[in-house]
């Protein structure tokens, strides 16, 4: 796995929590697993998505893993504080899983593939852990989908810096647009991908604050030192680009970004699709 481009600071933990609470309706409303289902959440991080996953499926048995022991401890505390009791946590590497093949009915992966140099290999590895007919749900962003008003070349450049820094670290900030191909090439069946667009203007003050400021711009600002040290941008242009991102928060501004959500199955069970939330996706 490549290095996590956003780091493991307390500020990043706060950003992830803000992002999750802001986007829960958009990304998670149609992820719901039946009672007794065995669900594996891969790359749980600090538990920002885990809380909502557990809340949506209170009678499912969820195992959440992450490669970082510190993140797992934070995730465990977050779920405990939220009053959820259907999640167990484990430190594990998704390329060296300590689980028996076919152990799970469903796999959930959110904001993980973008950090991997071999996302298709990761999906193939996870497929072995599913029972025949089991499902996988994958959610990823795509930083190349960003645009804002007023248009700013400097803002576009600092967003491009985030994409380039992540690429140099072995990740892919444009992976959202590739989900259909990645799931298909990994051997999954019944692949479906839906775009989840975040559009923000002055009518949505909660998104102006929660997404433009605390999620997206905070994420871009996090790679400032790498971008400057790599010579991707000069300091003056960087400061203007960030200021122009904030400019889209003004009453006459607007902002747009697209996430992608993919769902697919492991072939093998006749008459069982394995899709969570069938009919609502």
Secondary structure as UniProt FT lines:
FT   TURN            5..6
FT   HELIX           10..28
FT   TURN            29..30
FT   TURN            35..36
FT   STRAND          38..42
FT   TURN            45..46
FT   TURN            48..49
FT   HELIX           50..56
FT   TURN            57..59
FT   STRAND          61..66
FT   HELIX           69..81
FT   TURN            82..83
FT   STRAND          87..91
FT   TURN            94..95
FT   TURN            101..102
FT   STRAND          104..110
FT   HELIX           113..115
FT   TURN            117..118
FT   HELIX           119..127
FT   TURN            128..129
FT   STRAND          130..141
FT   HELIX           143..145
FT   STRAND          147..149
FT   HELIX           153..168
FT   TURN            169..170
FT   TURN            173..174
FT   HELIX           175..178
FT   HELIX           179..185
FT   TURN            186..187
FT   STRAND          189..200
FT   TURN            202..203
FT   HELIX           205..207
FT   HELIX           208..217
FT   HELIX           218..221
FT   TURN            222..223
FT   HELIX           224..229
FT   TURN            230..231
FT   HELIX           235..247
FT   TURN            248..249
FT   TURN            251..252
FT   STRAND          254..265
FT   TURN            270..271
FT   TURN            276..280
//
